[in-house]
Amino acid sequence: MSETPASPTPGALLSVVVGSGTLIDPETTKRVTVSFRYRDPGHSLDSTADLVFTGDGPDYQTWTIPIADATKTTYTYQMRYLLADGAECADEPVETSADKLLLGFPPLMHVAIACSADFTGVSAIRAVLRYSDPPNQIDATESVIFTEADQAMRKWRVILADRTRLTYSVAVVHTLSDGRTFDRPPYTTSNSVIVIEGPTIRHIAVEAGIIDFAATPRVDIRLTYRDAANDLTFEKALRFDAGGPRLQEWRFPLVAPQIRTVRYGVTYTLADSTQQTIPDVATDYEMIVVEAFATQP
């Protein structure tokens, strides 16, 4: 036996107020459309309507329709978004009987990508961000490259199907000045701001403040860093004389920060133009003090 429809309720209305306030961000969203549908098959009612909101439009709008049964106030609405770049996305339809709605935000994930790096010995740093949501067939990637001349913040936007799924992965590749590349271990995060860092920079200061340049007019320092596991070698030659600085520095990137040992050798040029070379010494220190030749054993 079919259900007998309730008697019509004269003058019954369904009215819903939708408020936007200042929720439309013009940098991301051009327009939000709220689509309504009300159905009452027993009274042959199937009504649809759209309310359109823009950043410069009214803060509130009202959807009102006549209904046959004042006890049946359930309706369906869906919020659809036109983004600033022309892309479109939408929330899932919602069934409710609420008489007030608040405009939603687009289902977007925004990530700001900053760089904080010392580019000593490094020509470029590339970061690859990946967002994956297999159930909803979303696989989005973004690749950004920072150089010493271009460290401006970048922005990445992903349209989401599941607003609760915000985790993405980050992989960073360092390109050294000689063209070789080294991958850093990837990691996952859900932060809306990430800072891409460069490699650890090894800093060596070499001081020759106690050298008697009358007896030893020139001192040459040979410094070598070797990372055999990554087939990486850096070398530096420093020269000290009476007219130059007594403190000089050497900086280079570390692919394996735990490997810090530097070897250095010293060659003294004496006043009579003869030379004396001291065998290489290994050190993990950040300061090397070159002793006067007379103090050498």
C-alpha positions as CSV (number, residue, x, y, z in Angstrom):
1,M,0.0,0.0,0.0
2,S,1.5,3.3,-1.0
3,E,1.8,6.1,1.5
4,T,-0.8,8.8,1.3
5,P,0.8,12.2,1.0
6,A,0.1,14.7,3.8
7,S,-2.3,17.4,3.2
8,P,-0.8,20.5,1.7
9,T,0.3,23.2,4.2
10,P,-1.0,26.5,2.9
11,G,1.6,29.2,2.6
12,A,4.5,26.9,3.7
13,L,8.0,28.1,2.7
14,L,11.5,26.6,3.0
15,S,14.0,29.4,3.5
16,V,17.7,29.1,3.9
17,V,20.1,31.9,4.5
18,V,23.7,31.5,3.2
19,G,26.4,33.8,4.6
20,S,29.8,34.4,3.0
21,G,31.2,37.2,5.2
22,T,34.7,37.8,4.0
23,L,35.4,34.1,3.3
24,I,36.1,34.5,-0.4
25,D,39.8,34.9,-1.0
26,P,40.3,36.7,-4.3
27,E,43.8,35.3,-4.6
28,T,42.5,31.7,-4.8
29,T,38.7,31.9,-5.6
30,K,36.7,33.9,-8.2
31,R,33.3,32.5,-7.5
32,V,31.4,30.1,-5.1
33,T,28.1,28.6,-6.3
34,V,25.8,27.0,-3.8
35,S,23.5,24.6,-5.7
36,F,20.2,23.6,-3.9
37,R,17.8,20.8,-4.6
38,Y,14.5,20.1,-2.8
39,R,12.4,17.0,-3.6
40,D,9.0,16.0,-2.3
41,P,7.8,13.2,-4.7
42,G,4.5,12.9,-2.8
43,H,3.6,16.3,-3.9
44,S,5.4,16.2,-7.3
45,L,8.0,18.8,-6.2
46,D,11.5,18.8,-7.5
47,S,13.1,22.3,-7.2
48,T,16.6,23.4,-7.9
49,A,18.4,26.8,-7.6
50,D,21.8,28.4,-7.5
51,L,23.2,31.2,-5.3
52,V,26.3,32.7,-6.7
53,F,28.9,34.5,-4.4
54,T,31.8,36.6,-5.5
55,G,34.3,38.6,-3.5
56,D,32.6,41.9,-4.3
57,G,29.0,40.6,-3.9
58,P,26.6,40.6,-1.0
59,D,27.6,38.9,2.3
60,Y,24.3,37.0,2.6
61,Q,21.8,35.6,0.2
62,T,18.5,33.7,0.8
63,W,17.0,30.7,-1.0
64,T,13.3,30.5,-0.5
65,I,10.8,28.1,-2.2
66,P,7.2,27.2,-1.5
67,I,6.7,23.7,-0.2
68,A,3.6,21.6,0.2
69,D,4.4,20.0,3.6
70,A,5.9,22.2,6.3
71,T,7.2,19.1,8.1
72,K,9.4,18.2,5.1
73,T,12.3,20.6,5.2
74,T,15.2,18.4,4.2
75,Y,17.1,19.5,1.1
76,T,20.5,18.9,-0.6
77,Y,23.1,21.5,-1.3
78,Q,26.6,21.4,-3.0
79,M,29.2,24.1,-3.0
80,R,31.1,24.5,-6.3
81,Y,34.2,26.7,-6.7
82,L,35.7,28.5,-9.6
83,L,39.3,29.1,-8.7
84,A,41.4,32.2,-9.6
85,D,43.3,30.3,-12.3
86,G,40.1,29.0,-14.0
87,A,40.1,25.5,-12.5
88,E,36.9,24.2,-10.9
89,C,36.3,21.9,-8.0
90,A,33.4,21.0,-5.7
91,D,32.5,19.6,-2.3
92,E,30.4,16.5,-2.0
93,P,26.6,17.1,-1.8
94,V,25.2,17.4,1.7
95,E,21.7,16.6,2.9
96,T,20.4,18.8,5.7
97,S,17.5,20.7,7.0
98,A,19.5,23.6,8.4
99,D,18.0,27.1,7.9
100,K,21.5,28.8,7.8
101,L,24.6,27.8,5.9
102,L,28.1,29.3,5.9
103,L,30.0,29.5,2.7
104,G,32.8,27.0,2.5
105,F,36.4,27.1,1.4
106,P,37.6,25.4,-1.7
107,P,39.0,21.9,-1.1
108,L,42.6,23.0,-1.6
109,M,46.0,22.2,-0.1
110,H,48.3,25.2,-0.2
111,V,52.0,24.9,0.4
112,A,54.5,27.7,0.6
113,I,58.1,26.6,-0.4
114,A,60.9,28.7,1.0
115,C,64.7,28.2,0.7
116,S,67.3,28.8,3.3
117,A,70.6,27.6,2.0
118,D,74.3,28.6,1.7
119,F,75.1,28.0,-2.0
120,T,78.9,27.6,-1.4
121,G,79.9,24.9,-3.8
122,V,76.3,24.4,-4.9
123,S,74.8,25.5,-8.2
124,A,71.2,24.5,-7.6
125,I,68.8,22.9,-5.2
126,R,65.8,21.1,-6.6
127,A,62.8,20.1,-4.4
128,V,60.1,17.7,-5.7
129,L,56.8,17.6,-3.8
130,R,54.3,14.8,-4.4
131,Y,50.8,14.4,-3.2
132,S,49.1,11.0,-3.7
133,D,45.5,10.0,-3.1
134,P,45.1,6.6,-4.9
135,P,41.4,6.0,-3.9
136,N,40.5,9.3,-5.6
137,Q,43.0,8.9,-8.4
138,I,45.0,12.0,-7.5
139,D,48.8,12.1,-8.1
140,A,50.1,15.6,-8.1
141,T,53.7,16.7,-8.2
142,E,55.6,20.0,-8.2
143,S,59.2,20.6,-8.9
144,V,61.0,23.8,-7.9
145,I,64.6,24.9,-8.4
146,F,66.4,27.3,-6.2
147,T,69.7,29.0,-7.0
148,E,71.9,31.6,-5.3
149,A,70.3,34.2,-7.6
150,D,66.8,33.0,-7.2
151,Q,65.6,32.0,-3.7
152,A,62.1,33.5,-4.0
153,M,59.3,31.7,-2.2
154,R,57.2,29.4,-4.4
155,K,53.6,28.3,-3.9
156,W,52.0,24.9,-4.7
157,R,48.3,24.2,-4.8
158,V,46.5,20.8,-5.0
159,I,42.8,20.3,-5.4
160,L,41.7,17.7,-2.8
161,A,39.0,15.1,-2.9
162,D,39.5,14.3,0.8
163,R,40.0,17.3,2.9
164,T,41.5,15.2,5.7
165,R,44.3,13.8,3.6
166,L,47.0,16.5,3.7
167,T,50.3,14.5,3.8
168,Y,52.8,14.9,0.9
169,S,56.4,13.9,0.3
170,V,59.4,16.0,-0.3
171,A,62.6,14.9,-2.1
172,V,65.6,17.3,-2.4
173,V,68.5,17.1,-4.8
174,H,71.6,19.1,-4.5
175,T,73.6,19.9,-7.6
176,L,77.2,20.8,-6.8
177,S,79.3,23.3,-8.8
178,D,80.9,20.5,-10.8
179,G,77.6,19.2,-12.0
180,R,77.3,16.2,-9.7
181,T,74.0,15.6,-8.0
182,F,73.2,14.1,-4.6
183,D,69.8,13.1,-3.3
184,R,68.8,13.8,0.2
185,P,66.6,11.2,2.0
186,P,62.9,12.0,1.2
187,Y,60.5,12.8,4.0
188,T,56.8,13.3,4.5
189,T,54.9,16.3,6.0
190,S,51.6,18.0,6.2
191,N,53.0,21.5,6.9
192,S,51.6,24.4,4.9
193,V,55.1,26.0,4.9
194,I,58.3,24.1,4.3
195,V,61.9,25.4,4.2
196,I,64.3,23.7,1.8
197,E,67.8,23.6,3.2
198,G,71.1,23.3,1.4
199,P,73.9,20.9,2.4
200,T,75.9,21.4,5.5
201,I,78.8,23.7,4.9
202,R,82.2,22.8,6.3
203,H,84.0,25.9,7.5
204,I,87.8,25.9,8.1
205,A,89.7,29.0,9.3
206,V,93.5,29.0,8.9
207,E,95.5,31.4,11.0
208,A,99.2,32.3,10.6
209,G,99.4,35.1,13.2
210,I,102.6,33.8,14.8
211,I,104.7,33.4,11.6
212,D,107.9,35.5,11.5
213,F,107.7,36.5,7.9
214,A,111.3,38.0,8.0
215,A,112.6,34.4,8.6
216,T,109.9,32.7,6.6
217,P,108.7,35.0,3.8
218,R,106.0,32.6,2.5
219,V,103.9,29.8,3.9
220,D,101.8,27.6,1.6
221,I,99.0,25.5,3.0
222,R,97.4,22.5,1.1
223,L,94.0,21.4,2.4
224,T,92.2,18.3,1.2
225,Y,88.8,16.9,2.1
226,R,88.0,13.4,0.9
227,D,84.6,11.5,1.1
228,A,85.4,8.2,-0.5
229,A,81.9,6.8,-0.1
230,N,80.5,9.6,-2.4
231,D,83.7,9.8,-4.5
232,L,84.0,13.5,-3.4
233,T,87.2,15.4,-3.1
234,F,87.7,19.1,-2.4
235,E,91.1,20.8,-2.4
236,K,92.2,24.3,-1.4
237,A,95.6,26.1,-1.5
238,L,96.2,29.0,0.7
239,R,99.3,31.3,0.8
240,F,100.4,33.6,3.6
241,D,103.1,36.3,3.3
242,A,104.0,39.5,4.9
243,G,101.6,41.6,2.8
244,G,98.5,39.4,3.0
245,P,95.9,38.6,5.7
246,R,96.9,36.4,8.7
247,L,93.5,34.7,8.7
248,Q,92.0,32.9,5.7
249,E,88.9,30.7,5.3
250,W,87.8,27.7,3.3
251,R,84.2,26.7,2.8
252,F,82.8,23.7,1.0
253,P,79.6,21.5,1.1
254,L,79.4,18.2,2.8
255,V,77.3,15.4,1.2
256,A,77.9,13.2,4.3
257,P,77.9,15.7,7.3
258,Q,79.4,13.0,9.6
259,I,82.6,12.9,7.5
260,R,84.4,16.0,8.6
261,T,88.1,15.2,8.6
262,V,90.4,17.5,6.6
263,R,94.1,16.9,5.9
264,Y,96.5,19.7,5.6
265,G,100.2,20.1,4.8
266,V,102.5,23.1,5.2
267,T,105.4,24.2,3.1
268,Y,107.7,27.0,4.5
269,T,109.8,29.1,2.1
270,L,112.7,30.4,4.1
271,A,114.6,33.6,3.7
272,D,117.3,31.8,1.7
273,S,114.6,30.5,-0.7
274,T,114.9,27.0,0.5
275,Q,111.7,25.1,1.3
276,Q,110.7,22.8,4.1
277,T,107.6,20.7,3.9
278,I,105.8,19.3,7.0
279,P,103.9,16.0,6.5
280,D,100.1,16.1,6.2
281,V,98.1,16.3,9.4
282,A,94.4,15.2,9.8
283,T,92.0,17.3,11.8
284,D,88.3,17.7,12.6
285,Y,88.7,21.2,14.0
286,E,87.3,24.3,12.5
287,M,90.4,26.3,13.2
288,I,94.0,25.5,12.1
289,V,96.8,27.5,13.6
290,V,100.0,27.4,11.5
291,E,103.0,27.4,13.7
292,A,106.3,29.2,13.0
293,F,108.8,27.0,11.3
294,A,111.3,27.2,14.2
295,T,108.8,25.5,16.5
296,Q,108.5,22.4,14.3
297,P,110.3,19.3,15.6
